[in-house]
Structure formats: C-alpha cells, structure tokens
Amino acid sequence: MKLYDQLDYTSAARFANCRLHLPCIAFRVTDVSLSYSSSHETRFEIKADGLHDLLITTKEPIVQFSRTRPTQQTFVLVRPWDRSLLELPDFVDVPNVGDDAENEGDYWTPPSSPSDESPSLSVVKQEVSKLELRALRLLVRLGQPFSAFLLMRQRGGEYKRAASDRDIIAQVVKDVTSVPDPMDIRTIEIL
C-alpha cells in the first residue's frame, strides 16, 4: 500500500524550460560491458540494481560507451511512470443543481444515527479491499517487462537520453518485492 500511495502522489510528465520533467522509477546502472558482433553491431551488456541483465544491440555505437572514451558518468535505466497502472476510478462530475430543490435531495444524505453505522462500515471495508486489490495488481504489473530509457547524468544534475535504435525492454528481477526498498521513485529532468 505504501508503494501504491507513493506512486499515486507522483505528478504527470511535463515540459518546462526546454526540459522534460519525467516521473519514473529509476534503476541505477552498476556495470556496462562493450562487445562487437560479426554483423558489425555494437552490443552493450548492462547490469542495473533490481533488473535482469540487459543486452542492447545497436548499429551505431553509443559514443558515451566507446572504448576510446572511457567515462565516469552515472547512468540510470528508468521506467517512465504511467498513472493508468494505478487503475484510479474515473470521477463523474455532479451536475450543477443550482436552485432546484428536487434534485438536491439526490446528492445530499442526512447524518446517520449510531445505529446506522454497520452498513456504512461495510461500504468502507469494501472500498479498502478494492484499494488493496488495486495495489496488488499494481505489484503484478510492475513485475512485467517494460520499455526503459537509458539516461546519462550531466554535470548540472539533469539527464540526457543515450540514443538507441531499438526499444530497451527491461524486467524487474524475480518480483517487485526483491527490488531495493524503497523503490527509487522520482522526477528526472531530461535535456
């Protein structure tokens, strides 16, 4: 439930000052190995905390990983955040009732007496169990493979995307509960 709540309070992606502010789940890259295939493709084996090892194959080498230019940059693989994973209910706007007293009764419920608590208590319990089920479904979805971005940290603290001519598909190791706790949920500024 704590993870669900934390993700629920994550803001939407936005552009500001020529930068993308991307809410995401970040996974720290711990190792990058470079190799070449017989078909003139460059392969990068990437290890990241909490993810299965990745193999990124590109026709063009990613300059940041070339053997001639060793780098001390920090890299992260990120899962861009998608609020639809929370399964939040759609809110229906209550129509403006104005001065129509007949319709007002449809939306107003008088205070209940203490003897009426059991039906409303069961409604609260149903809502809590619905929320718990949504939280469990979220954990299952977070364990599924996802499209990731490989980002390089720049001197000013913002990030730049490392170009790849193919999608990077990542997957969490075993299950979401094995990912470092707490998950690194943040908004990253991308140039």
Secondary structure as GFF3:
##gff-version 3
##sequence-region A 1 191
A	DSSP	alpha_helix	2	8	.	.	.	ID=ss1
A	DSSP	beta_strand	14	16	.	.	.	ID=ss2
A	DSSP	beta_strand	19	36	.	.	.	ID=ss3
A	DSSP	beta_strand	42	48	.	.	.	ID=ss4
A	DSSP	beta_strand	54	58	.	.	.	ID=ss5
A	DSSP	three_ten_helix	63	65	.	.	.	ID=ss6
A	DSSP	beta_strand	75	80	.	.	.	ID=ss7
A	DSSP	three_ten_helix	83	86	.	.	.	ID=ss8
A	DSSP	alpha_helix	101	107	.	.	.	ID=ss9
A	DSSP	three_ten_helix	114	116	.	.	.	ID=ss10
A	DSSP	alpha_helix	117	142	.	.	.	ID=ss11
A	DSSP	beta_strand	146	153	.	.	.	ID=ss12
A	DSSP	beta_strand	159	161	.	.	.	ID=ss13
A	DSSP	beta_strand	168	170	.	.	.	ID=ss14
A	DSSP	three_ten_helix	176	178	.	.	.	ID=ss15
A	DSSP	beta_strand	184	190	.	.	.	ID=ss16
###
